[in-house]
Amino acid sequence: MNYLQFLPRDFSTTLEMTEQVGVMFKRLLSPPEQSRAAKTVEIYGWIIFAEGGLLLLFPDFMANLMHFGPLTSQASGFLRLIGMLVSGFGMLYLLSGRLNAEGFVFATLIDRPFVAPTMATLWYFGALPVPSRFYLPSRTRQAGYGLC
């Protein structure tokens, strides 16, 4: 016997939605067959999520790692806020890859090749600091001409 027919309409809709949410969480815990692109988006999401978590929990260490110099308390708070934002993007990538969201996966595959040229352009115009050890040849650093 279907007991949903005796319940008010709104309550039966709520039960159906709860069942759908349960199915979604089961897909999160043990995902169905993923495409290769969805797996790469999920892995990329885990990496971004971890980076955001490190920014959120250890802003001074991450600033030192990125050669930003000492942070004031306000700058540390802003870096934590950026870590929260980055973690949110990581979670979006992670869940979209895990749930095999084909539209999002396709959009990220188109978007990712634009990151490197954008970073290079920002560095070229001086808007992005790059540690000298990444762009100076090793002989120059060994001879004492490097900035490191």
N, C-alpha and C positions, 0 to 999 in steps of 0.2 A: 504494500500500500504506500502511496506517495503522500507523505505528511506535509510536503510543501504546499499542497493545494489548500490546506486549512489555515495556513499562515497568511498574514496580510501581505499584499503585493511587495511592499518595500523590503520586508524581512526576507522573503524568498530571493529577491534580487541580491541582497547582501550575502546570503549563503552561497549563491552561485559565484559571486565575485570572490568570496573567501576560498572556494574550491579552485578557482583560476589562479589565485595568488599562491596557493599550495602547489599547484602544478609548476608554476614559474620557479618557486624555490627548489623544487626537486630537480628542475633543469639546471639550476645554478650549481647544486651539489654534485650531480653526475650529468654533465652535458651530453646531448646527443652527438652524433657524428659532426665534427667541425670541418670546414674547408681549411685549406692551408693558409689562406689569407686571414680567416678568422682566428686561427691559432697565432699568427704573427701579431695581430692586433691585440689579442689577449696578453701575449708576452710583453709587448710594448706598454700595455696598460699596467702590468705588474711593475715594470721598471719605473714608469712615471709615478706610480703610486708610492713606491719606495723612496724615490727622490723627494717627493713632496713631504713624506713623513719625516725624512731626515731634516729637511728645511724647517719643518714645524717643531720638531723636538730638539734639534741641535743647531740653532741659527748661527751661533758664533763659530762653531767648528766648520760649518759649510761655507761661511763667508771667508774664513781663513783658507779653506780648500780652493775656493774660487779666486783667491788673491784680492779680496775686497778691502782688506785692512780692518782695523778695529771698528766695532760697531757701537754706536750710542744705544741707549735703551730704546729710544724711539725707532731707530733703524732695525734693531733686533725684532721689535714688534711687527714692523712692516714685513720683514723677511719671514716671520712666522705666518703672517697673513698670506703672503705669496705661496708659502708651503701648503696652506690650506686650499688655495685655489688650484695649485698643481696637483694635489692629492685628489681633488674633485675631478679634474680632467682624467687623471689616471684611473679612477673608479669608472668613469664613463667609458673609456677605452676597454677596460677590463671586462665590464659587464656586457658591452656590445660584442666583444669578441667571444665571450663565453656563451652568450645566447645566440650566436651566429646571425647577428643582425646584418643582413647582406647590404642594405643601403648604406649603413654607417661604415661598414668595412670598405666598400667601394669608395666612399668619400675620403676616408683616411688614406687609401692607396693613392689617390690623386693629390692629396694635400701634402704628404710627407716629402716628396721631391723638392718642394719649394722652401723647405726649412734651411738647407745648407746655403743656397744662394742668398737668402735673406740675411742669415747670420754673417756671411762674408761681406755683404753690403753694409751692414751695421758696423762691422769691424773697420771697414775701409773708411767710413766717414767719422770714426772715432767715438761712436755711440756705444761700443761694446769693448771692454778691456779684455785683451787676450794675453795670458802669461807669456813672457818672452821665450820660455823653453819650448813652446809649441811651434814657434815660427822662426827662431834663429837656428842656423846650423850648429851642430855640436862642436865643430872646430872653433867657431867664434866664441862660444861659451868657454871652451877650455883655454883659449888664449887670453881670457880676461876681458874680452870686449862685450860680452853679453850683459844683460841687465839682471840676471838671476843671482 
